[in-house]
Amino acid sequence: MHISQHEIFGEKMNQTIGGILSVAGIIGILFFGYQYLADSESFSVLGADVAVSTGDVVPVLISVVVFVIGLFVYRSK
């Protein structure tokens, strides 16, 4: 069985793109997750602490999707 240079190049390209997407997803999760947590407020009601978030969860979810897509691309052949 002979593997062509084109197949090797394509596999390396998938690994590169997948790695970039995965790292971008992790950075997005950390950055937007921190912002989301920073936008949360906590107050006490009848002795119980209640946390209310005013942050936007959509950028965090998009970052998770980018990370997962990056993993799939990285592992594809």
VEXRO-811116 format. One record per residue: residue in three letters; x, y, z of N, C-alpha, C in turn; chain. Coordinates in steps of 0.02 Angstrom, whole numbers, padded with zeros to 5 digits. Layout:
BEGIN
<node resn="ALA" n_u="X" n_v="Y" n_w="Z" ca_u="X" ca_v="Y" ca_w="Z" c_u="X" c_v="Y" c_w="Z" chain="A"/>
...
This chain:
BEGIN
<node resn="MET" n_u="00043" n_v="-00059" n_w="00000" ca_u="00000" ca_v="00000" ca_w="00000" c_u="00045" c_v="00062" c_w="00000" chain="A"/>
<node resn="HIS" n_u="00034" n_v="00105" n_w="-00046" ca_u="00075" ca_v="00164" ca_w="-00055" c_u="00035" c_v="00226" c_w="-00035" chain="A"/>
<node resn="ILE" n_u="00064" n_v="00266" n_w="00010" ca_u="00032" ca_v="00329" ca_w="00030" c_u="00065" c_v="00385" c_w="-00009" chain="A"/>
<node resn="SER" n_u="00023" n_v="00423" n_w="-00043" ca_u="00050" ca_v="00477" ca_w="-00085" c_u="00067" c_v="00538" c_w="-00043" chain="A"/>
<node resn="GLN" n_u="00108" n_v="00581" n_w="-00071" ca_u="00127" ca_v="00644" ca_w="-00039" c_u="00066" c_v="00687" c_w="-00027" chain="A"/>
<node resn="HIS" n_u="00018" n_v="00683" n_w="-00073" ca_u="-00043" ca_v="00723" ca_w="-00067" c_u="-00082" c_v="00703" c_w="-00004" chain="A"/>
<node resn="GLU" n_u="-00086" n_v="00637" n_w="00009" ca_u="-00122" ca_v="00613" ca_w="00069" c_u="-00086" c_v="00635" c_w="00132" chain="A"/>
<node resn="ILE" n_u="-00020" n_v="00631" n_w="00132" ca_u="00018" ca_v="00652" ca_w="00191" c_u="00009" c_v="00727" c_w="00203" chain="A"/>
<node resn="PHE" n_u="00012" n_v="00767" n_w="00149" ca_u="00003" ca_v="00839" ca_w="00154" c_u="-00066" c_v="00856" c_w="00180" chain="A"/>
<node resn="GLY" n_u="-00117" n_v="00821" n_w="00155" ca_u="-00186" ca_v="00833" ca_w="00177" c_u="-00195" c_v="00817" c_w="00251" chain="A"/>
<node resn="GLU" n_u="-00164" n_v="00763" n_w="00273" ca_u="-00170" ca_v="00743" ca_w="00343" c_u="-00134" c_v="00794" c_w="00388" chain="A"/>
<node resn="LYS" n_u="-00076" n_v="00818" n_w="00367" ca_u="-00040" ca_v="00868" ca_w="00406" c_u="-00079" c_v="00934" c_w="00407" chain="A"/>
<node resn="MET" n_u="-00112" n_v="00951" n_w="00352" ca_u="-00152" ca_v="01012" ca_w="00348" c_u="-00211" c_v="01007" c_w="00397" chain="A"/>
<node resn="ASN" n_u="-00244" n_v="00948" n_w="00399" ca_u="-00300" ca_v="00939" ca_w="00446" c_u="-00276" c_v="00946" c_w="00518" chain="A"/>
<node resn="GLN" n_u="-00217" n_v="00918" n_w="00533" ca_u="-00191" ca_v="00923" ca_w="00601" c_u="-00175" c_v="00995" c_w="00618" chain="A"/>
<node resn="THR" n_u="-00147" n_v="01032" n_w="00571" ca_u="-00131" ca_v="01102" ca_w="00583" c_u="-00193" c_v="01144" c_w="00595" chain="A"/>
<node resn="ILE" n_u="-00242" n_v="01137" n_w="00550" ca_u="-00304" ca_v="01175" ca_w="00557" c_u="-00342" c_v="01155" c_w="00620" chain="A"/>
<node resn="GLY" n_u="-00345" n_v="01090" n_w="00633" ca_u="-00378" ca_v="01066" ca_w="00693" c_u="-00345" c_v="01091" c_w="00756" chain="A"/>
<node resn="GLY" n_u="-00278" n_v="01093" n_w="00756" ca_u="-00242" ca_v="01119" ca_w="00814" c_u="-00255" c_v="01192" c_w="00825" chain="A"/>
<node resn="ILE" n_u="-00255" n_v="01230" n_w="00772" ca_u="-00269" ca_v="01302" ca_w="00777" c_u="-00339" c_v="01315" c_w="00803" chain="A"/>
<node resn="LEU" n_u="-00389" n_v="01278" n_w="00777" ca_u="-00458" ca_v="01287" ca_w="00800" c_u="-00464" c_v="01266" c_w="00874" chain="A"/>
<node resn="SER" n_u="-00431" n_v="01212" n_w="00893" ca_u="-00436" ca_v="01189" ca_w="00962" c_u="-00405" c_v="01240" c_w="01010" chain="A"/>
<node resn="VAL" n_u="-00347" n_v="01267" n_w="00993" ca_u="-00315" ca_v="01317" ca_w="01036" c_u="-00358" c_v="01380" c_w="01038" chain="A"/>
<node resn="ALA" n_u="-00385" n_v="01401" n_w="00981" ca_u="-00429" ca_v="01460" ca_w="00981" c_u="-00491" c_v="01448" c_w="01024" chain="A"/>
<node resn="GLY" n_u="-00518" n_v="01388" n_w="01021" ca_u="-00576" ca_v="01371" ca_w="01063" c_u="-00560" c_v="01374" c_w="01137" chain="A"/>
<node resn="ILE" n_u="-00502" n_v="01348" n_w="01156" ca_u="-00482" ca_v="01349" ca_w="01227" c_u="-00472" c_v="01421" c_w="01250" chain="A"/>
<node resn="ILE" n_u="-00438" n_v="01461" n_w="01209" ca_u="-00428" ca_v="01531" ca_w="01227" c_u="-00495" c_v="01567" c_w="01234" chain="A"/>
<node resn="GLY" n_u="-00541" n_v="01554" n_w="01187" ca_u="-00608" ca_v="01584" ca_w="01191" c_u="-00646" c_v="01563" c_w="01253" chain="A"/>
<node resn="ILE" n_u="-00641" n_v="01498" n_w="01270" ca_u="-00675" ca_v="01473" ca_w="01330" c_u="-00648" c_v="01508" c_w="01392" chain="A"/>
<node resn="LEU" n_u="-00582" n_v="01513" n_w="01397" ca_u="-00552" ca_v="01546" ca_w="01455" c_u="-00570" c_v="01620" c_w="01458" chain="A"/>
<node resn="PHE" n_u="-00562" n_v="01655" n_w="01402" ca_u="-00575" ca_v="01727" ca_w="01401" c_u="-00648" c_v="01743" c_w="01413" chain="A"/>
<node resn="PHE" n_u="-00693" n_v="01713" n_w="01373" ca_u="-00764" ca_v="01729" ca_w="01380" c_u="-00794" c_v="01699" c_w="01444" chain="A"/>
<node resn="GLY" n_u="-00766" n_v="01642" n_w="01466" ca_u="-00789" ca_v="01613" ca_w="01529" c_u="-00772" c_v="01659" c_w="01588" chain="A"/>
<node resn="TYR" n_u="-00712" n_v="01688" n_w="01586" ca_u="-00693" ca_v="01735" ca_w="01638" c_u="-00739" c_v="01796" c_w="01637" chain="A"/>
<node resn="GLN" n_u="-00752" n_v="01822" n_w="01578" ca_u="-00798" ca_v="01880" ca_w="01573" c_u="-00867" c_v="01862" c_w="01599" chain="A"/>
<node resn="TYR" n_u="-00891" n_v="01802" n_w="01582" ca_u="-00957" ca_v="01781" ca_w="01605" c_u="-00959" c_v="01777" c_w="01681" chain="A"/>
<node resn="LEU" n_u="-00907" n_v="01748" n_w="01711" ca_u="-00905" ca_v="01743" ca_w="01784" c_u="-00897" c_v="01811" c_w="01816" chain="A"/>
<node resn="ALA" n_u="-00860" n_v="01856" n_w="01784" ca_u="-00850" ca_v="01923" ca_w="01812" c_u="-00915" c_v="01963" c_w="01810" chain="A"/>
<node resn="ASP" n_u="-00960" n_v="01947" n_w="01764" ca_u="-01024" ca_v="01982" ca_w="01759" c_u="-01077" c_v="01953" c_w="01806" chain="A"/>
<node resn="SER" n_u="-01058" n_v="01904" n_w="01846" ca_u="-01105" ca_v="01874" ca_w="01893" c_u="-01105" c_v="01914" c_w="01958" chain="A"/>
<node resn="GLU" n_u="-01163" n_v="01918" n_w="01988" ca_u="-01170" ca_v="01953" ca_w="02051" c_u="-01199" c_v="01905" c_w="02102" chain="A"/>
<node resn="SER" n_u="-01177" n_v="01912" n_w="02164" ca_u="-01200" ca_v="01868" ca_w="02217" c_u="-01231" c_v="01911" c_w="02273" chain="A"/>
<node resn="PHE" n_u="-01287" n_v="01886" n_w="02300" ca_u="-01317" ca_v="01921" ca_w="02356" c_u="-01349" c_v="01869" c_w="02402" chain="A"/>
<node resn="SER" n_u="-01365" n_v="01888" n_w="02461" ca_u="-01391" ca_v="01843" ca_w="02511" c_u="-01467" c_v="01854" c_w="02521" chain="A"/>
<node resn="VAL" n_u="-01504" n_v="01799" n_w="02519" ca_u="-01576" ca_v="01802" ca_w="02532" c_u="-01592" c_v="01750" c_w="02585" chain="A"/>
<node resn="LEU" n_u="-01617" n_v="01772" n_w="02642" ca_u="-01634" ca_v="01729" ca_w="02697" c_u="-01577" c_v="01682" c_w="02717" chain="A"/>
<node resn="GLY" n_u="-01517" n_v="01708" n_w="02715" ca_u="-01458" ca_v="01669" ca_w="02735" c_u="-01428" c_v="01626" c_w="02680" chain="A"/>
<node resn="ALA" n_u="-01458" n_v="01624" n_w="02622" ca_u="-01432" ca_v="01584" ca_w="02566" c_u="-01401" c_v="01631" c_w="02514" chain="A"/>
<node resn="ASP" n_u="-01343" n_v="01613" n_w="02490" ca_u="-01311" ca_v="01653" ca_w="02437" c_u="-01342" c_v="01635" c_w="02370" chain="A"/>
<node resn="VAL" n_u="-01362" n_v="01687" n_w="02333" ca_u="-01393" ca_v="01678" ca_w="02267" c_u="-01349" c_v="01714" c_w="02216" chain="A"/>
<node resn="ALA" n_u="-01329" n_v="01678" n_w="02163" ca_u="-01288" ca_v="01708" ca_w="02111" c_u="-01331" c_v="01720" c_w="02049" chain="A"/>
<node resn="VAL" n_u="-01326" n_v="01780" n_w="02023" ca_u="-01363" ca_v="01798" ca_w="01962" c_u="-01313" c_v="01822" c_w="01911" chain="A"/>
<node resn="SER" n_u="-01316" n_v="01794" n_w="01852" ca_u="-01269" ca_v="01814" ca_w="01800" c_u="-01302" c_v="01861" c_w="01751" chain="A"/>
<node resn="THR" n_u="-01268" n_v="01916" n_w="01736" ca_u="-01292" ca_v="01962" ca_w="01686" c_u="-01250" c_v="01956" c_w="01622" chain="A"/>
<node resn="GLY" n_u="-01205" n_v="01906" n_w="01622" ca_u="-01161" ca_v="01896" ca_w="01565" c_u="-01196" c_v="01861" c_w="01507" chain="A"/>
<node resn="ASP" n_u="-01164" n_v="01862" n_w="01450" ca_u="-01190" ca_v="01830" ca_w="01389" c_u="-01155" c_v="01764" c_w="01381" chain="A"/>
<node resn="VAL" n_u="-01193" n_v="01709" n_w="01379" ca_u="-01165" ca_v="01642" ca_w="01375" c_u="-01150" c_v="01622" c_w="01302" chain="A"/>
<node resn="VAL" n_u="-01175" n_v="01657" n_w="01253" ca_u="-01167" ca_v="01638" ca_w="01183" c_u="-01094" c_v="01635" c_w="01162" chain="A"/>
<node resn="PRO" n_u="-01051" n_v="01683" n_w="01178" ca_u="-00980" ca_v="01676" ca_w="01158" c_u="-00946" c_v="01615" c_w="01189" chain="A"/>
<node resn="VAL" n_u="-00966" n_v="01596" n_w="01249" ca_u="-00937" ca_v="01537" ca_w="01280" c_u="-00959" c_v="01475" c_w="01242" chain="A"/>
<node resn="LEU" n_u="-01022" n_v="01471" n_w="01224" ca_u="-01047" ca_v="01414" ca_w="01186" c_u="-01014" c_v="01410" c_w="01117" chain="A"/>
<node resn="ILE" n_u="-01005" n_v="01466" n_w="01084" ca_u="-00972" ca_v="01466" ca_w="01019" c_u="-00900" c_v="01442" c_w="01026" chain="A"/>
<node resn="SER" n_u="-00866" n_v="01462" n_w="01078" ca_u="-00797" ca_v="01440" ca_w="01090" c_u="-00794" c_v="01364" c_w="01102" chain="A"/>
<node resn="VAL" n_u="-00843" n_v="01338" n_w="01137" ca_u="-00846" ca_v="01265" ca_w="01147" c_u="-00856" c_v="01229" c_w="01081" chain="A"/>
<node resn="VAL" n_u="-00901" n_v="01256" n_w="01038" ca_u="-00913" ca_v="01225" ca_w="00973" c_u="-00850" c_v="01228" c_w="00930" chain="A"/>
<node resn="VAL" n_u="-00814" n_v="01284" n_w="00930" ca_u="-00752" ca_v="01290" ca_w="00892" c_u="-00701" c_v="01239" c_w="00917" chain="A"/>
<node resn="PHE" n_u="-00696" n_v="01231" n_w="00983" ca_u="-00650" ca_v="01183" ca_w="01012" c_u="-00666" c_v="01112" c_w="00990" chain="A"/>
<node resn="VAL" n_u="-00730" n_v="01093" n_w="00993" ca_u="-00750" ca_v="01025" ca_w="00974" c_u="-00738" c_v="01013" c_w="00899" chain="A"/>
<node resn="ILE" n_u="-00754" n_v="01062" n_w="00857" ca_u="-00742" ca_v="01056" ca_w="00785" c_u="-00667" c_v="01048" c_w="00773" chain="A"/>
<node resn="GLY" n_u="-00626" n_v="01086" n_w="00808" ca_u="-00554" ca_v="01080" ca_w="00802" c_u="-00530" c_v="01010" c_w="00820" chain="A"/>
<node resn="LEU" n_u="-00557" n_v="00981" n_w="00872" ca_u="-00538" ca_v="00912" ca_w="00890" c_u="-00557" c_v="00863" c_w="00835" chain="A"/>
<node resn="PHE" n_u="-00617" n_v="00870" n_w="00807" ca_u="-00639" ca_v="00825" ca_w="00753" c_u="-00595" c_v="00832" c_w="00691" chain="A"/>
<node resn="VAL" n_u="-00579" n_v="00894" n_w="00674" ca_u="-00536" ca_v="00905" ca_w="00615" c_u="-00467" c_v="00877" c_w="00627" chain="A"/>
<node resn="TYR" n_u="-00441" n_v="00887" n_w="00687" ca_u="-00374" ca_v="00862" ca_w="00703" c_u="-00370" c_v="00786" c_w="00698" chain="A"/>
<node resn="ARG" n_u="-00423" n_v="00752" n_w="00720" ca_u="-00423" ca_v="00680" ca_w="00720" c_u="-00446" c_v="00648" c_w="00655" chain="A"/>
<node resn="SER" n_u="-00471" n_v="00688" n_w="00608" ca_u="-00495" ca_v="00660" ca_w="00544" c_u="-00436" c_v="00640" c_w="00500" chain="A"/>
<node resn="LYS" n_u="-00449" n_v="00592" n_w="00457" ca_u="-00396" ca_v="00568" ca_w="00412" c_u="-00412" c_v="00585" c_w="00341" chain="A"/>
